[in-house]
Structures are given as structure tokens and as C-alpha cells.
Amino acid sequence: MSGKSDFMSGSTPGYIWHALGDSVRGAAHMRNGLVNQDGIDWSPRSAKAFGLPIIMTLSDGHGSSKCFRSNLGAQFATKSAKDVIKQFLSSDISLSDLSIVKHLFEERLPRDLVQNWRRSVDRHIRDNPFTSEELIGLEEKEGSSARIKVEDNNYLAYGATLLAVFVTETFLAILQLGDGDILVVSDAGEVGRPLPKDERLIANETTSLSDKSPWQDFRTSLLPIITTPPALILLSTDGYSNSFRDDESFLKVGTDVLEMLRQDTPESVRRAIPDWLNEASQSGSGDDITLGIIYRQDALDLGAH
């Protein structure tokens, strides 16, 4: 749901969770007449909905000439991932048996996510076959070999990344395919990355849902909620981190967002997000930027004292 913003909440024993997010069209995309190629979705969407799990999904469409429908690919990715995670959590597995959950989370869920995304793409292509304008335009930009690649692998036209986080009463689950950033912030404002760095992501190279076997490239982390969970979890497409001069400056965003939530109302922060992202894109990467935030209400109350 690119370009949409909303606010909702859920609870675990002793904790109340909230989520908010938004997506903006990049400054460079505006200048070049390109659409926003990011996507964001979460569940529940309504502010009146209450309860776990809370799910947040982000995606970044590649936007290259070969990925001429990547804006749709990103939208399909966020919705299909949300739906598959819901199905995973509502299945007959015992969510309290973390050894079983971990095995299925690492081995089955990435494959299910890819298959569901592919089904969405297949349906769209069936109803909206590639046009001669799209294919000829691709050939003019990158040559006949690029057109052949897309005709051999239709998913390439919809290529996109995927980031997803979901919280249950017993664990926090994180998974990622491709570039983008996921940060966790403690009650004390300490920021960390819960996933190992993918050394293959150099310059503009990234793993993708459109790859041959993308489920093999997911990075995952399943964190039991034994003591206090993170105060805040931040997800963003790479257009955000690329707008900062270095990684240290970007990591400070996690601390800053937590402090803003503590000092102001969440609704004010939600309204301010598009301005933050537009400013970052205009002064930095020029790319589309999408930001999703999950946080604990009691962590904000701690900061108020």
C-alpha cells in the first residue's frame, strides 16, 4: 500500500504494541516522471483493531529498465507476505514450541512467501500481458538481450526486495531478502541490527524475489520474548539509509524516533513522517523512501518519567 499511512495497536501480556508507517515518492523519481516503486503494509490496519500478531512488511521495487513493473511487484510482495505470515501463525503449529516454530520459520516460510508472490505476479500477467510498448521500450533502452531475459523470466519485470517483522506473545520474527534496513532499539535507546550483513549487496546489486531460487537468500532471526522486548523496531527501504553520510548517522535515527515518540504524541509523529522522508530524499538519495515502525507503548511511558 504505497503512499498510505495509518496507526494501530496490539498487545502481549504486559505490553501494548503500536505500528505506523508511510512511503514517499523519491525526489529523483519526481523529476523523471517515475512512480513510487516501494510498498508497505501491516496488520491490523485499523486503529480500532486490537491484538496480536502485529505484522509489518516493506518492499522496494528495483526500478531498472528490465523491472518495468516493479512498483506492482513491491505491492504484491507486501500484501502476499502479510497474508502468508497470517496463515503461518494461524496454522496448527504450537507457537509456544519455539524449536518447531524456528524450523518452519527458516525452512518453510521463505518458500511460501516466494510462491505466494509468484502467484500474484502470474495472475497479473495473465490478466495484463506485457505490451509491445513495454517490450520495445526495454529493447530500445537495453538491447534485445534484456528483452529475452524478461521473456524467459517474467518475474524479472516485477523484481522487488522484501522486509518483514512480526510479533507474537512468545517471539519476535524478522526476515529479509535484498537490501533495506531493520533496526531494533532498546528502552535505553541502544540501536542494533538483528540480521547479519549480506556481503553480496554491493553498490546497486541485491538479491530479489525475481531470482531463480530466492527462498535460499532470505536472512532470518527468531528472537524469543523472555525478558523485555525491543522498545522499537524500525524497517526502511534503502533509499533512507543511503540518504545519510555514514551508517553511524543512520543508526541514530532509531534513537531519535524513540525520543520523538516519547516527547510527542504518536499521531504527531505519524503526520511528520512524510516530511522527514521527503527531506531525506531531496537532500540525499533521491530515491523512494519507506519507513515502518513498531513500538511498545510502555517504552514511551518509561521515557516520560
C-alpha positions as CSV (number, residue, x, y, z in Angstrom):
1,M,0.0,0.0,0.0
2,S,2.5,2.5,-1.2
3,G,2.0,6.1,-0.1
4,K,-0.6,5.2,2.6
5,S,-0.2,5.9,6.3
6,D,-2.1,4.5,9.3
7,F,-1.9,3.7,13.0
8,M,-2.9,0.6,15.0
9,S,-2.1,-1.4,18.2
10,G,-1.9,-4.8,19.6
11,S,-0.9,-6.4,23.0
12,T,1.2,-9.1,24.6
13,P,1.0,-9.9,28.3
14,G,2.1,-6.7,30.0
15,Y,2.8,-4.9,26.7
16,I,0.8,-2.8,24.3
17,W,2.2,-2.6,20.7
18,H,1.6,0.0,18.1
19,A,2.7,0.4,14.4
20,L,2.8,3.3,12.0
21,G,4.4,3.9,8.6
22,D,4.4,5.8,5.3
23,S,6.1,5.9,1.9
24,V,7.1,8.8,-0.3
25,R,8.0,9.1,-3.9
26,G,11.7,9.9,-4.4
27,A,12.8,13.3,-5.5
28,A,14.7,11.8,-8.5
29,H,11.6,9.8,-9.4
30,M,9.5,13.0,-9.4
31,R,12.0,14.7,-11.7
32,N,12.0,11.7,-14.1
33,G,8.2,11.1,-14.0
34,L,8.6,7.7,-12.3
35,V,6.0,6.3,-9.8
36,N,6.8,5.3,-6.3
37,Q,8.3,1.8,-6.5
38,D,8.2,1.0,-2.8
39,G,5.4,-0.8,-0.9
40,I,4.3,-1.0,2.7
41,D,1.6,-2.9,4.5
42,W,0.8,-4.1,8.0
43,S,-1.8,-5.8,10.1
44,P,-4.2,-5.0,11.7
45,R,-4.6,-1.8,9.7
46,S,-7.5,-0.3,11.7
47,A,-6.8,1.8,14.8
48,K,-9.9,0.0,16.3
49,A,-8.4,-3.4,15.8
50,F,-6.6,-4.8,18.8
51,G,-4.5,-7.9,19.4
52,L,-1.5,-9.9,18.2
53,P,0.1,-10.8,15.9
54,I,1.3,-7.4,14.7
55,I,2.8,-7.7,11.2
56,M,4.8,-5.2,9.2
57,T,6.0,-5.7,5.6
58,L,8.1,-3.4,3.3
59,S,9.3,-3.9,-0.3
60,D,11.5,-2.0,-2.7
61,G,10.8,-2.4,-6.5
62,H,14.1,-2.5,-8.4
63,G,13.1,0.2,-10.9
64,S,15.6,-0.8,-13.6
65,S,14.6,-0.9,-17.2
66,K,14.1,-4.7,-17.0
67,C,11.9,-4.3,-13.9
68,F,9.4,-2.1,-15.6
69,R,6.5,-3.4,-13.3
70,S,8.5,-3.4,-10.1
71,N,6.1,-0.9,-8.4
72,L,3.4,-3.7,-8.7
73,G,5.9,-6.3,-7.6
74,A,6.5,-4.4,-4.4
75,Q,2.8,-4.0,-3.7
76,F,2.3,-7.8,-4.4
77,A,5.2,-8.5,-2.1
78,T,3.9,-6.6,0.9
79,K,0.4,-7.9,0.7
80,S,1.3,-11.5,-0.1
81,A,3.9,-11.6,2.7
82,K,1.4,-10.3,5.2
83,D,-1.2,-12.9,4.1
84,V,1.3,-15.8,4.3
85,I,2.5,-14.7,7.7
86,K,-1.1,-14.6,8.9
87,Q,-1.6,-18.1,7.6
88,F,1.6,-19.3,9.2
89,L,0.6,-18.0,12.6
90,S,-3.0,-19.4,12.3
91,S,-1.8,-22.9,11.3
92,D,-1.9,-25.8,13.7
93,I,1.7,-25.4,14.9
94,S,2.3,-24.6,18.6
95,L,3.6,-21.1,18.8
96,S,5.0,-21.9,22.3
97,D,7.3,-24.6,20.9
98,L,10.0,-22.4,19.5
99,S,12.1,-25.2,18.2
100,I,9.4,-26.2,15.8
101,V,8.5,-22.6,15.0
102,K,12.1,-21.8,14.3
103,H,12.5,-24.7,11.9
104,L,9.3,-23.9,10.0
105,F,10.1,-20.2,10.0
106,E,13.5,-20.7,8.5
107,E,12.7,-23.6,6.1
108,R,9.1,-23.2,5.0
109,L,8.1,-19.6,5.4
110,P,10.5,-18.1,2.9
111,R,9.4,-20.6,0.2
112,D,5.8,-19.9,0.9
113,L,6.4,-16.2,0.7
114,V,8.0,-16.5,-2.7
115,Q,5.4,-18.9,-4.0
116,N,2.5,-16.6,-3.0
117,W,4.3,-13.6,-4.6
118,R,4.7,-15.6,-7.8
119,R,1.1,-16.5,-7.8
120,S,0.2,-12.8,-7.6
121,V,2.5,-12.0,-10.4
122,D,1.2,-14.9,-12.5
123,R,-2.4,-13.7,-12.1
124,H,-1.4,-10.1,-13.1
125,I,0.4,-11.2,-16.2
126,R,-2.5,-13.4,-17.2
127,D,-4.9,-10.5,-17.0
128,N,-2.4,-7.9,-18.2
129,P,0.1,-9.4,-20.6
130,F,3.3,-7.5,-21.4
131,T,2.5,-4.9,-24.0
132,S,4.5,-4.3,-27.2
133,E,5.2,-0.8,-25.8
134,E,6.8,-2.2,-22.7
135,L,8.9,-4.8,-24.5
136,I,10.0,-2.5,-27.4
137,G,10.8,0.2,-24.8
138,L,13.0,-2.2,-22.9
139,E,14.8,-3.3,-26.1
140,E,15.5,0.3,-27.1
141,K,17.0,1.0,-23.7
142,E,19.0,-2.1,-23.0
143,G,19.0,-4.2,-26.2
144,S,17.4,-7.4,-27.4
145,S,19.2,-9.5,-24.7
146,A,17.3,-7.6,-22.0
147,R,14.0,-8.3,-23.7
148,I,14.9,-12.0,-24.0
149,K,15.8,-12.2,-20.3
150,V,12.4,-10.8,-19.3
151,E,10.5,-13.0,-21.7
152,D,12.4,-16.0,-20.3
153,N,11.7,-14.9,-16.7
154,N,8.6,-12.8,-16.4
155,Y,9.1,-12.3,-12.7
156,L,12.1,-10.1,-13.5
157,A,9.7,-7.3,-14.7
158,Y,8.2,-7.3,-11.1
159,G,11.5,-7.6,-9.3
160,A,11.5,-6.4,-5.7
161,T,13.0,-6.9,-2.2
162,L,11.2,-7.9,1.0
163,L,11.5,-7.0,4.6
164,A,9.1,-8.4,7.2
165,V,8.7,-8.3,11.0
166,F,6.0,-9.9,13.2
167,V,5.5,-10.0,16.9
168,T,3.6,-12.7,18.9
169,E,3.2,-13.2,22.6
170,T,6.3,-15.5,22.6
171,F,8.7,-14.3,19.9
172,L,9.8,-11.6,17.5
173,A,10.4,-12.8,14.0
174,I,12.5,-10.9,11.4
175,L,13.2,-11.8,7.8
176,Q,14.7,-10.0,4.8
177,L,15.5,-10.6,1.2
178,G,17.6,-8.0,-0.5
179,D,18.7,-4.5,0.6
180,G,17.0,-2.2,3.1
181,D,17.4,-1.9,6.9
182,I,15.9,-3.4,10.0
183,L,16.9,-1.8,13.3
184,V,16.0,-2.7,16.9
185,V,16.1,-0.1,19.7
186,S,16.2,-0.9,23.4
187,D,14.5,1.0,26.2
188,A,17.8,2.8,26.8
189,G,18.0,3.9,23.1
190,E,20.7,1.5,22.1
191,V,20.4,0.6,18.4
192,G,21.4,-2.7,16.8
193,R,20.9,-4.8,13.6
194,P,19.2,-8.1,14.3
195,L,20.3,-9.7,11.0
196,P,23.8,-10.3,9.7
197,K,25.0,-8.2,6.8
198,D,24.7,-9.8,3.3
199,E,28.1,-9.3,1.7
200,R,26.7,-9.7,-1.8
201,L,24.8,-6.4,-1.5
202,I,27.4,-4.2,-3.1
203,A,26.5,-0.9,-4.9
204,N,23.2,-1.5,-6.7
205,E,23.4,-5.3,-6.5
206,T,20.7,-7.0,-4.5
207,T,19.0,-10.4,-4.1
208,S,15.4,-10.4,-5.3
209,L,12.1,-12.1,-5.3
210,S,12.6,-12.4,-9.1
211,D,15.7,-14.6,-8.7
212,K,15.6,-18.3,-9.6
213,S,15.6,-19.6,-6.0
214,P,15.1,-16.6,-3.8
215,W,13.9,-18.5,-0.7
216,Q,17.6,-19.6,-0.3
217,D,18.7,-16.0,0.1
218,F,16.4,-14.9,3.0
219,R,18.1,-13.8,6.2
220,T,16.1,-14.7,9.3
221,S,16.1,-14.1,13.0
222,L,13.7,-15.6,15.6
223,L,14.0,-13.9,19.0
224,P,12.2,-15.4,22.0
225,I,10.5,-12.8,24.2
226,I,11.9,-13.9,27.5
227,T,12.6,-10.6,29.2
228,T,11.8,-7.1,27.8
229,P,11.3,-7.0,24.0
230,P,12.8,-4.1,22.0
231,A,11.2,-0.7,22.6
232,L,11.1,0.0,18.9
233,I,11.7,-1.9,15.6
234,L,12.3,0.2,12.5
235,L,12.1,-1.0,8.9
236,S,13.1,1.1,5.9
237,T,13.9,0.7,2.3
238,D,17.5,1.5,1.3
239,G,16.6,5.0,0.0
240,Y,16.6,6.1,3.6
241,S,20.0,4.8,4.8
242,N,21.5,5.9,1.5
243,S,20.5,9.5,2.4
244,F,22.9,9.6,5.4
245,R,26.6,10.3,5.2
246,D,27.5,7.1,7.1
247,D,26.0,4.2,8.9
248,E,26.5,5.7,12.3
249,S,24.4,8.7,11.3
250,F,21.7,6.4,10.1
251,L,21.6,4.2,13.2
252,K,21.0,7.4,15.3
253,V,17.6,7.5,13.5
254,G,16.4,4.6,15.8
255,T,17.3,6.6,18.9
256,D,15.8,9.8,17.5
257,V,12.5,8.2,16.6
258,L,12.2,6.7,20.1
259,E,12.8,10.1,21.7
260,M,10.3,11.8,19.4
261,L,7.7,9.2,20.3
262,R,8.4,9.8,23.9
263,Q,8.3,13.6,23.7
264,D,5.3,14.0,21.3
265,T,2.1,12.1,20.5
266,P,2.4,9.1,18.2
267,E,-0.2,10.8,15.9
268,S,2.0,13.8,15.5
269,V,5.0,11.6,14.7
270,R,2.8,9.7,12.1
271,R,1.9,13.0,10.4
272,A,5.5,14.1,10.4
273,I,6.9,11.0,8.7
274,P,6.3,12.1,5.1
275,D,8.1,15.4,5.7
276,W,11.1,13.5,7.2
277,L,11.3,11.1,4.3
278,N,10.8,13.8,1.6
279,E,13.6,15.9,3.2
280,A,15.9,12.9,3.3
281,S,15.2,12.0,-0.4
282,Q,15.6,15.6,-1.6
283,S,18.9,16.2,0.3
284,G,20.2,12.6,0.0
285,S,19.5,9.6,-2.2
286,G,16.7,11.0,-4.4
287,D,15.1,7.5,-4.1
288,D,11.7,6.5,-2.9
289,I,11.8,6.0,0.9
290,T,9.5,3.9,3.0
291,L,9.6,3.7,6.8
292,G,7.7,1.3,9.1
293,I,7.8,1.5,12.9
294,I,6.6,-1.0,15.6
295,Y,6.9,0.1,19.2
296,R,5.9,-0.7,22.8
297,Q,3.6,1.8,24.5
298,D,5.2,1.2,27.9
299,A,8.6,2.0,26.4
300,L,7.3,5.5,25.7
301,D,5.8,5.8,29.2
302,L,9.3,4.9,30.6
303,G,10.7,7.9,28.8
304,A,8.1,10.2,30.2
305,H,9.2,9.7,33.8
